[in-house]
Amino acid sequence: MSRVVTFGEIMARIATPGFARFQQAMPGSVNVTFAGAEASIAASLAYLGIDAAFVTALPEHAIADACIADLRSLSVETKHILRTLEGRLGIYFLEHGANQRGGNVIYDRDGSSVAITPALAYDWDAIFTGCEWFVISGITPAISRNAAEVSLIAVREAARRKIKVVCDLNYRTKLWRWEPPLAARDLATRTMKTLMPFVNVFVGGASDATAMLGVENTGDHHALAAQIVQQFPNLTQVAMTVRDGSSATMQCFGGTLYEAATQTLHTAPPYPITHVVDRLGAGDAFTAGLVFSFLQHSTTPTAIAFATAAGCLAHSIEGDYNYSTREEIEALIQGDGGGRVSR
């Protein structure tokens, strides 16, 4: 079976219950899970039956032990996770949005183990043994200068071994603070332009591409994807999520996949989501669905349909991980989206 490796930061996710605001919920009970883009992608792939490994650095304590046990419970390979005496477990706090009030995330990630652990600490030969696909995001290099350097070395090591590299751009305006007074957007653009020449598949939204790659968004996804490929000719595909929301709890979620070789754009019709349970992790589910489809040697229309359906279903599941089966995703593609009870 083909092996997928993802690298990035995993954090404790502390969410207020229901739609409570931070001030309403604290002090009081909160919901704690584990989350992070690359970990979420690995978890989704493992849940779909793929041999998926997650690589990061975590401190030596019981909460990090629980984090690793959680990943293992989903059959994610964790043997290359480094345990460090220095550094901490990153945290993010989440307040869900509702109706016209958007959600809110507060990061507490400075000095995390993965943010300070150097590239030389990772055994890239062992990590990439048997690996066919490597997945990274634009979030990991956003957390620290060191993490950006490790990310660059990781994609170089993967490319040197002829491993296909996927980058889910994921621009986060609250990160990219590690080189003041340089603006976050400028730092993101400069950094990602050094990583992208080693990437084969771009994943993101139109806003991610315009913010981090300096391309012009005219609203035409074909033209936008063509601009990205022109800037980075090593790309074989450009995948984009398409989101249109009338409120925090009502969204339309679609996707497009551009084939560089044929200059063809394939579109998956958007799904209307009338009740968003949790939108965080939907893009990760989309990326995982795309990689899963590539591993199945699916046609391009099938790949984008599967990725979009996976992202849609992720909106119905609390937490960042997408606990959707292949059968459920394929049923949605076939039109079974009525939410009937399976008896």
Secondary structure by P-SEA (a helix, b strand, c coil): cbbbbbbbbbbbbbbcccccccccccccbbbbbbbcaaaaaaaaaaaaccbbbbbbbbcccaaaaaaaaaaaaaccccccbbbbccbbbbbbbbbbbcccbbbbbbbcccccccccccccccccccccccccbbbbccccccccaaaaaaaaaaaaaaaaaccbbbbccccccccccccccccaaaaaaaaaaaacccccbbbbcaaaaaacccccccccaaaaaaaaaaacccccbbbbbbbbbcccccccccbbbbbccccbbbbcccccccccccccaaaaaaaaaaaaaaaacccaaaaaaaaaaaaaaaaacccccccccaaaaaaaaaccccccccc
